[in-house]
Amino acid sequence: MTDDSDPAIRLTAWASGRVQGVGFRFWVRTTACRLGLHGSATNLDDGSVKVVAEGRESQCLKLLAALDSGVTPGRVTRVTYRWSDATGELTGFVER
């Protein structure tokens, strides 16, 4: 049974700063997995990391707060993000 007051949602976030590398993506993956989220973390050519996560809205908000707080090994300087409807197509959490 799902809690309709905490709907599934998709968070797409771009983390900028000194974030590229296995350590940051590993941190994102393990944090997202602990929160029960599905998605991916991918290095982009501009030096940022794109994080796509789907799951309960409350858990996505926790991941966004962790990214935004800078409590990461990647020294995040800026996080931009957008929300959209969950597609349900994502499984597990992978780093690319």
N, C-alpha and C positions, 0 to 999 in steps of 0.2 A: 504494500500500500504506500502511495506517495503522499507527501504533505503538500497540499495545494497552496499553502501560504508561503512555501519556499520552492518556487518553480525551478525547473531546469533552465539554464541559460548558457549562452556562449560568451566568454570573455576573450577578446583579442587585444593583446598588450604588446607594446614595443618598448623595450628597456634599452636605454642609451647610457653610455659611460664606458667603463673598462669592464665590459661584460662578455666579450667573446672568449670562448674557451670551454673546455670540458667541465671545469669546476663549477662555473655558473649554471650551465645547462643541467648538470647533475643535481645541483641544489634545487633548481626549479622542479625537476622531475620528482625528486624525493619529497619535496614539500607538497606538490600537487597530488602525488600518490597518497600521502598521509591524509590529505583532505578528501580523498575519494573522487578526484577529478580525472577526466580523460582528455588527452590532447597531445601537444608537442611543443618543443622549444627548438628554434632553428636560428643559426647564425645568418645574418643578412650581409650583403656586400658593403653596406654603409657603416658597418661596425656595430650595429645594434643587434638585439636578439628579439625575434618575434615569438610570443608565447600565445598559443591557442589552447583554451581550457573550457571544457563543458562539464556541467554538474549543477548541483544545487546552488542557487544564488548566494546563499550565506557562505558557502565554501569558496566560491569564486571571489567574493568580497574579501575573504581572509587571504587568499593568494595575492590579490591586488594590493592589499595593505602591506603584506610582506615585501612585495616588489618595491612598493613606493616608499617604505620606511628605510630602505637602504641597508637593512640587516641581511646582507648577502655577501658572499665572497667576491662578487663582481664589481663592487663599488658603483652602483647605479646612480646616475646623476639626474635622469629624467625618465618618467614613465608616461606614455600616452596610451590611451585605450579606447575601446568602443564595446558596446554591448549589442548582442543580436540574439535571435531565437536559437535555441539548441537544435541541432539536426539529428542527434542521436547516432551519427555515423562514426564517431570517434571511439576507439577502444584503447584501453591502457593509457600510458603516457610515455612518449618516446622523445629522445633528443636526436636532432638531425644535424 
